[in-house]
Amino acid sequence: MHVKDLLDDLGIRVKLPQHWYSTDISDDFENPELLENDEIIRIQAEGEKNTKIIVIDVNDGMSVVTRFPDEKVIGVKYLDNKDDFEYIGKPSELYY
């Protein structure tokens, strides 16, 4: 599954850089819940062991993160250029 598939399933239409749409999110987003859909789109799927979150801010970047039961967060923040990204290793205001 890719981000585009998830957005299509939720009926969300937004203009994003192509490499954000094609980001592979495997099947970790079964039964996703749309938490915000304004200037920032926040999609969350709770699993048995952890929670997967995608946060899309067209002005800042797209984060795909995993939040563990101990509140530790890891993931990647994708920026405008397909070669630009940041690793996320601690909570940030972007996805809280």
C-alpha positions, 0 to 999 in steps of 0.5 A: 500500500502507498500513501496515495492508496490510503488517501484515496480510501479516505476520500482525501484529495490534496496536491502533494509532491509525487514522491509523497504519494508513492511512499510505501506504507505496507499494510500498517494502516488497516482501519485508518482514522482521519483525525484532522483534515484541514491545513494538516492531515493526520491519519492514525491506525492503532495496532496491537503493539503500536500506533502508525501515524501519517501527518501531511503538512503541505507547507512543511513535509510528510511524516510517517511514524510509529508510536510505541506503548512507551510513547517512543516515536520513530519514523521519517519526515519527507520534504519537498525534494525526493532526496531530502528527508529527516529521521524522527527519533523523538516526539515533535509538535508536528505529529502531536 
